Amino acid sequence: MPEYPATIARRVVHEIEIKRSRFITYLAPVTSVAEADAFIAEVRKKHWDARHNCVAMITGVTGDQARSSDDGEPSGTAGVPMMEVLRHRDMTDLVAVVTRYFGGIKLGAGGLVRAYGGAVSEALDHAQRVDRRALTAVRIDVPHAEAGRFDNLLRDWTARHDSTLGEPVYGAAAVYEAWAPEAELPALIADVATWSSGALTPVVGETRVTDVPA
């Protein structure tokens, strides 16, 4: 099980049709409730003529803030099933709006639950998932003569240890910043010592929740 709920990389729009009703799902990654509200307002303005613009949103690093709206559909038939899909997929910092253009055929409560939940689920299938982990910064100052070799070594190491590597910054030395899980720090420090014959000592910095493309 991941340490933290995931999010998505970018907005997604996906449409399905059920018994002549159109269900257009909009997904957006957000960083706050205010940003989610702005996105919801944007979709509602675009589809002002739709019968329903139903919403489910989860925010917060741990997914501790959640809200949903049936927007005129029978209570519990739209926002709740949309939210359940987001929860089941272990998502956060994400807002879903499903716009419905009524096609003249009633779906019934069960049909609405399946339609709204299915619409969000299908949209998520088209999204790029972004996992999140608590990673710790490790700074390594490398002499310019060794920069090329260390660049290759660090890229290979981070790829094999669920870590990430930032772009080097060149000054008096080539400065590399790797972000690694806490459990991997001793291995990284030991490997850098081996690669440099003990000449380089990584500096361990802050720990933060970091996005890692799945």
Sequence and secondary structure as in RCSB ss.txt:
>XXXX:A:sequence
MPEYPATIARRVVHEIEIKRSRFITYLAPVTSVAEADAFIAEVRKKHWDARHNCVAMITGVTGDQARSSDDGEPS
GTAGVPMMEVLRHRDMTDLVAVVTRYFGGIKLGAGGLVRAYGGAVSEALDHAQRVDRRALTAVRIDVPHAEAGRF
DNLLRDWTARHDSTLGEPVYGAAAVYEAWAPEAELPALIADVATWSSGALTPVVGETRVTDVPA
>XXXX:A:secstr
  SS BEESS EEEEEEETTEEEEEEEEE SSHHHHHHHHHHHHHHTTTSSEEEEEEEESTT  EEEEE TTSST
TSSHHHHHHHHHHTTB SEEEEEEEE  S   HHHHHHHHHHHHHHHHHHTS EEEEEEEEEEEEEE GGGHHHH
HHHHHHHHHHTT EE   EESSSEEEEEEE GGGHHHHHHHHHHHTTT    EEEEEEEEEEE 
